[in-house]
Amino acid sequence: MSSLSNKRIILGVTGGIAAYKSAEVVRRLQDQGAEVRVVMTPAAGEFIRPLTMQALSGNPVHIELLDSEAEAGMGHIELARWADLLLIAPASADFIANMVHGRADSLLSAIHLATPAMVVIAPAMNQAMWAHPASLANIATLQERGVCIIGPDAGIQACGDVGPGRMQRPDDIVERAISLFENGLLAGKKVVITAGPTREALDPVRYISNHSSGKMGYALAQAATEAGAKVTLISGPVSLAPPERCQLTAVTSADEMLSASLEAATDADVFIAAAAVADYRASTVAEQKIKKQGEQMTINLEKNPDIVATVSAANPNLFVLGFAAETQDIESYARDKLASKNLNAIIANDVSRGDVGFNADDNEVSWIDADSSKVFSKRSKAQLARDILEHMVNHLKL
């Protein structure tokens, strides 16, 4: 699997002679498995044609802030939520200044303000412009806000000057982008994650289950692996490929998931219960296929074991993060589960919405613990997974 496999990257291109290098950045990102969408400022289109970037990326190039056709499809807010990384290369002196002042007078600057994703810039400008105190102050401000700065490189510039200000080499930019996803936040930790649905058999061909796709749990497993953790992923039946470097334990029923969870959690540091476990199972499983018997049928159900509560009780020193998938009174139900299951924290989300939750690529959730709560606005599940883990590490000093 490539280093940027399944990563969604917006490549922002601003006006400057270095814009021609952006074409190579697109190719290098794709070589590493990333899906790339290009957003250009109007000035960038004077240096490299949008058609070139469209042909290379395989996606339409976005330029205009007020584009009724784009807003009906993937508008600037949707683009901002879509991305795992916003990479601006080249970033001109003018655009950097706009970032500092929070301007939204272009599509790219609006995306910068709206995205929850990591932001990286590769400055490119004349050496005198780079050395100006205003430019240096702008760069320092962006660094304080968490923007990653790549470069600039030094050498002969298009104008004939020599010095720092050249855009960093495309290969170096992509290598730095890869390193951002491997942040070491959970280095040395063992993390156990449950994901997907469980299936509770009625007979050899039928079962009780739910609509969970496993996407959130698998995104958490990917993010934890990238953060340096040793990850065990205990998964119900899904159609997803497990992340590279993570140990997969495939299960079907709640009983199987409980057994695997108890075994894996004994030497773990963190247990994340993202699976949508069936609450009930059939009291008796028919040995043969159940045949139709009249207009109605009665099936006796019994309660499944509470996996996260059982794991928490059996491992008092384990940090346990639960999930509450609800359709109403979201926070109230989540707080009840936080207390009754003896969890350190819980993630609550509304699965009645079609744009987030089950089967969706995006999610919008609340982190709730005994002392605080935090809302994570709608974003890709991949980005949300990284944000949840970062909050977990920083907020609770793991």
RODO-2510 file (C-alpha; in nm, 4 decimals, decimal comma):
residues 398
     n   res          X          Y          Z
     1     m     0,0000     0,0000     0,0000
     2     s     0,1341     0,3467    -0,0903
     3     s     0,2145     0,6040     0,1758
     4     l    -0,0782     0,8331     0,0872
     5     s    -0,3224     0,5575    -0,0010
     6     n    -0,6856     0,6708     0,0394
     7     k    -0,5793     1,0242     0,1369
     8     r    -0,7787     1,3137    -0,0086
     9     i    -0,5588     1,6083    -0,0938
    10     i    -0,6534     1,9504    -0,2273
    11     l    -0,3616     2,1023    -0,4162
    12     g    -0,3935     2,4785    -0,4155
    13     v    -0,2034     2,6631    -0,6890
    14     t    -0,1443     3,0392    -0,6664
    15     g    -0,0010     3,2827    -0,9178
    16     g     0,3731     3,2602    -0,9783
    17     i     0,6253     3,1145    -1,2179
    18     a     0,6673     2,8128    -0,9877
    19     a     0,3114     2,7066    -1,0748
    20     y     0,4532     2,4866    -1,3502
    21     k     0,6028     2,2641    -1,0781
    22     s     0,2552     2,1961    -0,9411
    23     a     0,1888     1,9577    -1,2268
    24     e     0,4725     1,7400    -1,0991
    25     v     0,3360     1,7628    -0,7439
    26     v     0,0039     1,6202    -0,8686
    27     r     0,1794     1,3235    -1,0275
    28     r     0,3951     1,2543    -0,7226
    29     l     0,0935     1,2661    -0,4898
    30     q    -0,0928     1,0234    -0,7139
    31     d     0,2108     0,7943    -0,7279
    32     q     0,1773     0,7677    -0,3496
    33     g    -0,1907     0,6714    -0,3750
    34     a    -0,3578     1,0056    -0,3010
    35     e    -0,6773     1,1327    -0,4617
    36     v    -0,6057     1,4883    -0,5741
    37     r    -0,8361     1,7775    -0,6510
    38     v    -0,6815     2,1002    -0,7788
    39     v    -0,7976     2,4483    -0,6801
    40     m    -0,6360     2,7391    -0,8649
    41     t    -0,6479     3,1117    -0,8109
    42     p    -0,7323     3,3149    -1,1234
    43     a    -0,3717     3,4365    -1,1342
    44     a    -0,2410     3,0793    -1,1344
    45     g    -0,4267     3,0190    -1,4592
    46     e    -0,1972     3,2717    -1,6272
    47     f     0,1033     3,0503    -1,5567
    48     i    -0,0349     2,6985    -1,6076
    49     r    -0,3588     2,6088    -1,7806
    50     p    -0,6387     2,4491    -1,5785
    51     l    -0,6827     2,1886    -1,8528
    52     t    -0,3329     2,0583    -1,7806
    53     m    -0,4126     2,0133    -1,4123
    54     q    -0,7463     1,8534    -1,4939
    55     a    -0,5829     1,6011    -1,7252
    56     l    -0,3212     1,5128    -1,4649
    57     s    -0,5534     1,4903    -1,1646
    58     g    -0,8442     1,3264    -1,3459
    59     n    -1,0841     1,5688    -1,1738
    60     p    -1,2347     1,9049    -1,2680
    61     v    -1,0224     2,2022    -1,1639
    62     h    -1,1945     2,4498    -0,9309
    63     i    -1,1233     2,8211    -0,9782
    64     e    -1,4210     3,0507    -0,9212
    65     l    -1,5524     3,1273    -0,5742
    66     l    -1,9003     3,2075    -0,7018
    67     d    -1,9692     2,9214    -0,9399
    68     s    -2,3337     2,8123    -0,9386
    69     e    -2,2523     2,4822    -1,1106
    70     a    -1,9798     2,3993    -0,8593
    71     e    -2,1936     2,4998    -0,5622
    72     a    -2,4652     2,2626    -0,6803
    73     g    -2,2094     1,9822    -0,6769
    74     m    -1,8924     2,0102    -0,4707
    75     g    -1,8913     2,3692    -0,3484
    76     h    -1,6222     2,5299    -0,1405
    77     i    -1,7594     2,4075     0,1927
    78     e    -1,7917     2,0516     0,0641
    79     l    -1,4393     2,0693    -0,0771
    80     a    -1,3110     2,1983     0,2562
    81     r    -1,4767     1,9076     0,4386
    82     w    -1,3659     1,6553     0,1778
    83     a    -0,9938     1,7080     0,2250
    84     d    -0,7516     1,5297     0,4551
    85     l    -0,4827     1,7796     0,3593
    86     l    -0,4790     2,1246     0,1988
    87     l    -0,1449     2,1674     0,0241
    88     i    -0,0779     2,5069    -0,1353
    89     a     0,2172     2,4901    -0,3749
    90     p     0,3252     2,7398    -0,4783
    91     a     0,2057     2,9844    -0,2124
    92     s     0,2745     3,3391    -0,3285
    93     a     0,3595     3,6276    -0,0954
    94     d     0,0208     3,7830    -0,1680
    95     f    -0,1715     3,4647    -0,0892
    96     i     0,0259     3,4085     0,2315
    97     a    -0,0680     3,7609     0,3428
    98     n    -0,4339     3,6857     0,2662
    99     m    -0,4122     3,3695     0,4779
   100     v    -0,2768     3,5679     0,7721
   101     h    -0,5609     3,8202     0,7528
   102     g    -0,8308     3,5583     0,7008
   103     r    -0,9465     3,6865     0,3645
   104     a    -1,1913     3,4792     0,1615
   105     d    -1,1900     3,6627    -0,1716
   106     s    -1,0977     3,3554    -0,3759
   107     l    -1,2145     2,9958    -0,3744
   108     l    -0,8794     2,8764    -0,2415
   109     s    -0,8714     3,1280     0,0438
   110     a    -1,2309     3,0401     0,1372
   111     i    -1,1373     2,6716     0,1500
   112     h    -0,8412     2,7584     0,3714
   113     l    -1,0735     2,9256     0,6217
   114     a    -1,3326     2,6470     0,6139
   115     t    -1,1255     2,3301     0,6162
   116     p    -1,0651     2,1225     0,9300
   117     a    -0,7812     1,9460     0,7476
   118     m    -0,4091     1,9971     0,7955
   119     v    -0,2745     2,2936     0,5978
   120     v     0,0665     2,2973     0,4305
   121     i     0,2207     2,5691     0,2172
   122     a     0,5279     2,5723    -0,0058
   123     p     0,6205     2,9420    -0,0445
   124     a     0,7592     3,0688    -0,3743
   125     m     0,8638     3,4308    -0,4338
   126     n     1,1561     3,6578    -0,5139
   127     q     1,4364     3,6374    -0,2575
   128     a     1,3924     4,0024    -0,1571
   129     m     1,0191     3,9474    -0,1025
   130     w     1,0930     3,6417     0,1127
   131     a     1,3456     3,8370     0,3221
   132     h     1,1089     4,1298     0,3811
   133     p     1,0061     4,1618     0,7476
   134     a     0,6368     4,1512     0,6494
   135     s     0,6780     3,8145     0,4768
   136     l     0,8786     3,6703     0,7646
   137     a     0,6185     3,7931     1,0144
   138     n     0,3390     3,6388     0,8062
   139     i     0,5184     3,3038     0,7982
   140     a     0,5726     3,3150     1,1744
   141     t     0,2017     3,3874     1,2290
   142     l     0,0943     3,0927     1,0139
   143     q     0,3358     2,8623     1,1959
   144     e     0,1833     2,9708     1,5284
   145     r    -0,1575     2,8730     1,3881
   146     g    -0,0351     2,5249     1,3023
   147     v     0,0292     2,5701     0,9301
   148     c     0,3218     2,3604     0,8098
   149     i     0,5776     2,5494     0,5998
   150     i     0,7841     2,3564     0,3438
   151     g     1,0867     2,5471     0,2198
   152     p     1,1598     2,7653     0,0430
   153     d     1,4641     2,6413    -0,1390
   154     a     1,7583     2,8621    -0,2337
   155     g     1,9216     2,9087    -0,5726
   156     i     1,8948     3,0968    -0,9004
   157     q     1,5484     3,2432    -0,9512
   158     a     1,3560     3,3164    -1,2720
   159     c     1,4320     3,6872    -1,2366
   160     g     1,8054     3,6183    -1,2152
   161     d     1,8391     3,6791    -0,8414
   162     v     2,0070     3,4225    -0,6200
   163     g     1,8817     3,3327    -0,2727
   164     p     1,5990     3,1690    -0,0794
   165     g     1,2506     3,1855    -0,2282
   166     r     1,2308     2,9027    -0,4814
   167     m     0,9521     2,6510    -0,4324
   168     q     1,0777     2,3296    -0,2762
   169     r     1,1262     2,0318    -0,5078
   170     p     0,8048     1,8332    -0,5691
   171     d     0,9588     1,5142    -0,4286
   172     d     1,0513     1,6938    -0,1061
   173     i     0,7014     1,8407    -0,0754
   174     v     0,5385     1,5012    -0,1123
   175     e     0,7778     1,3387     0,1357
   176     r     0,6903     1,6066     0,3909
   177     a     0,3190     1,5539     0,3262
   178     i     0,3630     1,1822     0,3956
   179     s     0,5430     1,2562     0,7223
   180     l     0,2540     1,4699     0,8484
   181     f     0,0256     1,1690     0,8598
   182     e     0,2851     0,9741     1,0597
   183     n     0,2931     1,1964     1,3666
   184     g     0,4053     0,9583     1,6428
   185     l     0,1320     1,0704     1,8841
   186     l     0,0685     0,7123     1,9941
   187     a     0,4201     0,5761     1,9574
   188     g     0,4737     0,2800     2,1895
   189     k     0,1027     0,2415     2,2685
   190     k    -0,1154    -0,0591     2,1971
   191     v    -0,4606     0,0378     2,0705
   192     v    -0,7507    -0,2037     2,0274
   193     i    -1,0392    -0,0900     1,8053
   194     t    -1,3693    -0,2622     1,7304
   195     a    -1,5421    -0,1792     1,4031
   196     g    -1,8350    -0,2671     1,1809
   197     p    -2,1588    -0,4495     1,2669
   198     t    -2,2130    -0,7851     1,4283
   199     r    -2,4408    -1,0479     1,2783
   200     e    -2,6590    -1,2574     1,5050
   201     a    -2,7785    -1,5747     1,3330
   202     l    -3,1447    -1,6743     1,3160
   203     d    -3,0779    -1,9799     1,1027
   204     p    -2,8048    -2,0855     0,8560
   205     v    -2,9039    -1,8132     0,6044
   206     r    -3,0565    -1,5250     0,8037
   207     y    -2,9277    -1,2919     1,0712
   208     i    -2,9987    -0,9743     1,2696
   209     s    -2,7622    -0,6859     1,1995
   210     n    -2,7489    -0,3121     1,1237
   211     h    -2,6278    -0,0647     0,8622
   212     s    -2,2776    -0,0043     0,9991
   213     s    -2,0164     0,0030     0,7209
   214     g    -1,7144    -0,0013     0,9519
   215     k    -1,5734     0,3146     0,7901
   216     m    -1,5308     0,5067     1,1164
   217     g    -1,3594     0,2208     1,2976
   218     y    -1,1299     0,1509     1,0036
   219     a    -1,0439     0,5223     0,9778
   220     l    -0,9515     0,5183     1,3471
   221     a    -0,7350     0,2111     1,2913
   222     q    -0,5589     0,3839     1,0023
   223     a    -0,5048     0,7021     1,2027
   224     a    -0,3786     0,5125     1,5082
   225     t    -0,1352     0,3155     1,2922
   226     e    -0,0067     0,6368     1,1361
   227     a     0,0295     0,7812     1,4873
   228     g     0,2741     0,5027     1,5707
   229     a     0,0490     0,2712     1,7721
   230     k     0,0457    -0,1063     1,7581
   231     v    -0,3130    -0,1562     1,6447
   232     t    -0,5433    -0,4549     1,6779
   233     l    -0,8602    -0,4125     1,4717
   234     i    -1,1479    -0,6412     1,5716
   235     s    -1,3949    -0,6196     1,2870
   236     g    -1,7389    -0,7495     1,2116
   237     p    -1,8291    -0,8329     0,8491
   238     v    -1,7467    -0,5349     0,6230
   239     s    -1,6254    -0,4832     0,2673
   240     l    -1,3212    -0,2728     0,3638
   241     a    -0,9541    -0,3598     0,3383
   242     p    -0,7771    -0,3342     0,6747
   243     p    -0,5065    -0,0699     0,7125
   244     e    -0,1515    -0,1773     0,6506
   245     r     0,0533    -0,2682     0,9613
   246     c    -0,2534    -0,3365     1,1739
   247     q    -0,3499    -0,6770     1,3102
   248     l    -0,6981    -0,7777     1,1964
   249     t    -0,9190    -1,0137     1,3926
   250     a    -1,2322    -1,0917     1,1904
   251     v    -1,5442    -1,1839     1,3888
   252     t    -1,9131    -1,2247     1,3157
   253     s    -2,1193    -1,2280     1,6348
   254     a    -2,1183    -1,0177     1,9510
   255     d    -1,9928    -1,3154     2,1519
   256     e    -1,6979    -1,3553     1,9163
   257     m    -1,6225    -0,9828     1,9344
   258     l    -1,6366    -0,9883     2,3137
   259     s    -1,3985    -1,2830     2,3364
   260     a    -1,1498    -1,1220     2,0957
   261     s    -1,1772    -0,7855     2,2736
   262     l    -1,1109    -0,9272     2,6192
   263     e    -0,8070    -1,1136     2,4913
   264     a    -0,6615    -0,8159     2,3030
   265     a    -0,7312    -0,5613     2,5794
   266     t    -0,5302    -0,7380     2,8502
   267     d    -0,2053    -0,5595     2,7548
   268     a    -0,3535    -0,2606     2,5707
   269     d    -0,3311     0,1099     2,6558
   270     v    -0,6435     0,2229     2,4702
   271     f    -0,9664     0,0463     2,3773
   272     i    -1,1935     0,2197     2,1234
   273     a    -1,5364     0,0623     2,0814
   274     a    -1,6475     0,1899     1,7402
   275     a    -1,8387    -0,1245     1,6414
   276     a    -2,2177    -0,1197     1,6129
   277     v    -2,2900    -0,4315     1,8145
   278     a    -2,6362    -0,5857     1,7834
   279     d    -2,8200    -0,5364     2,1132
   280     y    -3,0097    -0,8647     2,0892
   281     r    -2,9684    -1,2130     1,9451
   282     a    -3,2035    -1,5039     1,8898
   283     s    -3,2533    -1,7184     2,1985
   284     t    -3,2364    -2,0254     1,9762
   285     v    -3,0668    -2,0526     1,6374
   286     a    -3,2462    -2,2897     1,4000
   287     e    -3,0262    -2,5646     1,2596
   288     q    -3,2076    -2,5536     0,9246
   289     k    -3,3527    -2,2688     0,7223
   290     i    -3,6756    -2,1465     0,8788
   291     k    -3,9680    -2,1970     0,6412
   292     k    -4,2633    -1,9643     0,6009
   293     q    -4,5311    -2,0452     0,8542
   294     g    -4,8368    -1,8254     0,8146
   295     e    -4,8661    -1,4476     0,8031
   296     q    -4,6760    -1,3769     1,1252
   297     m    -4,3729    -1,5166     1,2994
   298     t    -4,2398    -1,4719     1,6519
   299     i    -3,8705    -1,4818     1,7347
   300     n    -3,7568    -1,4792     2,0971
   301     l    -3,4587    -1,2514     2,1544
   302     e    -3,2143    -1,2247     2,4409
   303     k    -2,9703    -0,9491     2,5263
   304     n    -2,6180    -0,9594     2,3879
   305     p    -2,3253    -0,8952     2,6227
   306     d    -2,2227    -0,5289     2,6587
   307     i    -1,8737    -0,5466     2,5113
   308     v    -1,7373    -0,2055     2,6061
   309     a    -1,8737    -0,2227     2,9628
   310     t    -1,7303    -0,5711     3,0104
   311     v    -1,3882    -0,4728     2,8771
   312     s    -1,3854    -0,1590     3,0928
   313     a    -1,4751    -0,3540     3,4082
   314     a    -1,2115    -0,6190     3,3398
   315     n    -0,9322    -0,3645     3,2760
   316     p    -0,9493    -0,0774     3,5284
   317     n    -0,6284     0,0897     3,4029
   318     l    -0,7321     0,0847     3,0379
   319     f    -0,8392     0,4068     2,8670
   320     v    -1,1777     0,3243     2,7133
   321     l    -1,3457     0,5371     2,4457
   322     g    -1,6987     0,4395     2,3492
   323     f    -1,9337     0,5389     2,0701
   324     a    -2,3013     0,6297     2,0984
   325     a    -2,4900     0,6041     1,7688
   326     e    -2,8266     0,7645     1,8407
   327     t    -3,1260     0,9056     1,6525
   328     q    -3,2621     1,1384     1,9233
   329     d    -3,1551     1,3015     2,2522
   330     i    -2,7986     1,2381     2,1405
   331     e    -2,6047     1,3986     2,4236
   332     s    -2,8385     1,2786     2,6981
   333     y    -2,8135     0,9148     2,5916
   334     a    -2,4383     0,9479     2,5435
   335     r    -2,3857     1,0817     2,8954
   336     d    -2,5933     0,7971     3,0376
   337     k    -2,3701     0,5466     2,8583
   338     l    -2,0549     0,7302     2,9694
   339     a    -2,1527     0,6754     3,3320
   340     s    -2,3215     0,3353     3,3149
   341     k    -2,0446     0,1699     3,1137
   342     n    -1,7629     0,3336     3,3170
   343     l    -1,5989     0,4949     3,0121
   344     n    -1,3273     0,7597     3,0054
   345     a    -1,4973     0,9337     2,7139
   346     i    -1,7613     0,8745     2,4503
   347     i    -1,8177     0,9880     2,0911
   348     a    -2,1823     1,0704     2,0169
   349     n    -2,3234     1,0984     1,6674
   350     d    -2,6618     1,1219     1,4986
   351     v    -2,7115     0,8211     1,2702
   352     s    -3,0557     0,9361     1,1563
   353     r    -2,8918     1,1797     0,9127
   354     g    -2,8140     1,0568     0,5655
   355     d    -2,5056     1,2762     0,5181
   356     v    -2,3154     1,1477     0,8225
   357     g    -2,2951     0,8301     1,0299
   358     f    -2,3700     0,4848     0,8902
   359     n    -2,2327     0,4241     0,5385
   360     a    -2,1436     0,7914     0,4834
   361     d    -1,7875     0,9045     0,4113
   362     d    -1,8298     1,2020     0,6463
   363     n    -1,9237     1,2330     1,0094
   364     e    -2,0108     1,4976     1,2654
   365     v    -1,9713     1,4022     1,6303
   366     s    -1,9334     1,5244     1,9875
   367     w    -1,6596     1,4151     2,2256
   368     i    -1,8004     1,3891     2,5781
   369     d    -1,6155     1,3119     2,8991
   370     a    -1,6888     1,3741     3,2647
   371     d    -1,5510     1,7285     3,2617
   372     s    -1,5981     1,8610     2,9112
   373     s    -1,7414     1,8236     2,5645
   374     k    -1,6212     1,9184     2,2186
   375     v    -1,8047     1,9256     1,8865
   376     f    -1,6236     1,8066     1,5739
   377     s    -1,8071     1,9628     1,2798
   378     k    -1,8778     1,7671     0,9642
   379     r    -1,5628     1,6369     0,7953
   380     s    -1,4289     1,3216     0,6331
   381     k    -1,4119     1,0206     0,8627
   382     a    -1,0392     0,9946     0,7921
   383     q    -0,9798     1,3493     0,9119
   384     l    -1,2185     1,3053     1,2031
   385     a    -1,0296     0,9957     1,3171
   386     r    -0,7035     1,1912     1,3306
   387     d    -0,8737     1,4768     1,5160
   388     i    -1,0298     1,2430     1,7726
   389     l    -0,6983     1,0724     1,8448
   390     e    -0,5137     1,4038     1,8713
   391     h    -0,7778     1,5346     2,1131
   392     m    -0,7585     1,2131     2,3125
   393     v    -0,3807     1,2366     2,3481
   394     n    -0,3602     1,6107     2,4181
   395     h    -0,6719     1,6542     2,6305
   396     l    -0,6199     1,3514     2,8517
   397     k    -0,2391     1,3425     2,8546
   398     l    -0,2130     0,9792     2,7475
***
